């Protein structure tokens, strides 16, 4: 009798194992929930950063009768000080703001946001919080968001096509601003010359597109560079420009030695895909499984009716 009562009042080894397993499962669900919540917050913050860039684009287009023009990138081994300004830098300097955070859709609060923009420090709103390298201080002025140059390696048919300037109205007439990419995420390099998805190679004729895919053409060893996205200042495929030649999250990126051709796609540290800003100001998450045809169509606007000089200065704001 006493032995039976003792067995009912205590825990057997099997009971302990079951309780431990239940506690472990609960903890795993809690940790997974917290991880998903943090990533959801980072995803929303990243999309908000892109939406603010979209507001700045709309104001710039209205004030200067077109989107920022992109000049011809410099060669890989040339000093970047002589490179033309990238679209983000052009907007910062021309609109006279320190960043785009807090910008009203109509730009009515621009005077309150005006301040000098130091070029040697990170700019608020240019960094994706999910990319650890963006927040690690590897580079003095990194950038997570790049301007869409087009669907071909030379960036000739997008809203920020090299050597061409367009307007939101023209894009709306041709393809519709809600169907045309303006900016997208791209992982920042790891500051080491190694083979990694966030890095790129420098090689002549490194890529071709017989069926819309990127294939390695250069002999080994490849010249890997780890400075992708190190600065938001110049117009350059290494730092501020991308194209829709390869699908999002492609493990390969490359730039030609003259800096004028590239297979530089979009990529991110988000779990479900890459954030992309459309020219209508909306930000959307694009899955890596998107068809190549749709992805390429997002990055192009077709032939334009005019090709202003890449050196044309910004026009004065319209009254």
Protein Blocks (a to p, Z undefined) as FASTA:
>chain_A
ZZmmmmmmmccfklmmmmmmmmmmmmmmmmmmmmmmmmmmmmmmmmmmmmmmmmmmmmmm
mmnopacdddddddfklcfklpccdfklmmmmmnopablghiafklpmmmmmgccddfkb
ccehiacfklmklmnomafbdcfbdcdfbjbfnopabfklghiacdfklmmmmnopklcc
fbdcddddehiacddfkbccddehkbccfnopacdfbdcdddddfkghkackbgcfklmg
ccfkbcghiabdcddfklpaccdddddfbfkbccdddfkopacdddfkbcfklmmmmmpg
bjafbdcdfklccddddZZ
